[in-house]
Amino acid sequence: MKFETISVHTGVDKDDSYNSVTTPIYPTCTFAFEELEKKRRGYDYTRTMNPTRKALEENLAALEGGIAAWATCTGMAAETATMFLFQQGDHIITGRDIYCGTYRMFERCFQQFGLQFSFVDMGDPDQVKQAIRPETKGLWIETPSNPLLNLIDIAAMTEIAHEHNLLTIADNTFLSPYFQRPFEFGVDVIIHSTTKYLNGHSDVVGGAVIVNREDLAERVFFYVNGLGLGCSPFDAWLVLRGVKTLAYRMEGHQKNAMLLAEYLKQHPAVTRVYYPGLKNHPQHELACRQMKGFGGMLSFELDVRKVQPRDFFARLELFPLAESLGSVTSLIEHPWSMSHVAMSEDARREAGISESTVRVSVGLENADDLIADLDQALV
Ligand SMILES: *Cc1c(COP(=O)(O)O)cnc(C)c1O
């Protein structure tokens, strides 16, 4: 089956009492045993397993080409489960401009348990090689990066990882499996914030861990259940509904993002546009090789001599000033003071983020209306 068909059908059929065409929501904490030691279809307690959540998990595993998936209550919960695959003393190498919440989780939550992290420019495989120590156990890859859309060569990373026996984890939130399939490049674990494109409608927070190895599947399941990270049946149902239109939404996001990037590129009040679909993006060639599309996220630098970020944001009418991304609704934000504020000022500067950086999650409105709104706000 092809992607669009998988997203509509896989896992969905869970009701043989009434044959409902959509997956029912099973809002129950517990399931009665048939008799002593005999569970009905393996279900006993919703923290462990729930049919609505299972439907989403089967769907997400198939979309990424994995063997198993777990749907978690947030993207950070998916990351938490994944971090438990490591042990005290392990060292993990990651990028300098990763999602800010991931950076905070590494620095402030897991360092205290003896895990060590190096933040390097992962666009340069030599920097990754140089950061490897005897205790290095993992590579955490996020591509494209947030907010500057730098790319990491996933195949180059997994090559290094295989040489040094490192576990590779890819955060595939920005492109979704429709545009990028990290398992095809040898990654071990994929994580998602389903809050973003997979759900796609800004009405739920959720996450997912997807694996393609039996040994990892068993361990991730143990931690998702043991730490209590699974999502509610209601949230699973919403994400499953969102996923059914993922392919068509991603095409629409990309089409609009390309039009906005081209428009911004020629605007005199914009000094730089970051979008992997532009031919002048420094890794455009890698984007064409590794991704099936360029996605719906772009960032740009305002020329602050011509327009102040505060005034620009205030004049916009179609772009709510809001964090998050991947929704039908376009969203705009100021990484310096919003999404990336948990990073120290030095860390933000080192990652290339400044007071003039603007990030846009391009939605599914008509591009002419979006461009007209930007146009009146950029004067
Ligand atoms: C939003 C996001 C997360 C965290 O997900 P939550 O659902 O907010 O917990 C992780 N990685 C990336 C790339 C994200 O955009």
The ligand as a MOL file (V3000), in Angstrom:
LIG
                    3D

  0  0  0     0  0            999 V3000
M  V30 BEGIN CTAB
M  V30 COUNTS 15 15 0 0 0
M  V30 BEGIN ATOM
M  V30 1 C 7.4210 20.5880 19.5740 0
M  V30 2 C 8.6300 19.7660 19.3640 0
M  V30 3 C 9.0390 18.8390 20.3220 0
M  V30 4 C 8.3250 18.6510 21.6540 0
M  V30 5 O 7.0200 18.2440 21.4980 0
M  V30 6 P 5.8140 18.5860 22.5370 0
M  V30 7 O 4.6620 17.9150 21.8770 0
M  V30 8 O 5.7010 20.0720 22.5930 0
M  V30 9 O 6.1820 18.0100 23.8390 0
M  V30 10 C 10.1690 18.0830 20.0470 0
M  V30 11 N 10.8600 18.2480 18.9010 0
M  V30 12 C 10.4970 19.1460 17.9670 0
M  V30 13 C 11.3050 19.2810 16.7310 0
M  V30 14 C 9.3780 19.9390 18.1610 0
M  V30 15 O 9.0200 20.8430 17.2440 0
M  V30 END ATOM
M  V30 BEGIN BOND
M  V30 1 1 1 2
M  V30 2 1 2 3
M  V30 3 2 2 14
M  V30 4 1 3 4
M  V30 5 2 3 10
M  V30 6 1 4 5
M  V30 7 1 5 6
M  V30 8 2 6 7
M  V30 9 1 6 8
M  V30 10 1 6 9
M  V30 11 1 10 11
M  V30 12 2 11 12
M  V30 13 1 12 13
M  V30 14 1 12 14
M  V30 15 1 14 15
M  V30 END BOND
M  V30 END CTAB
M  END
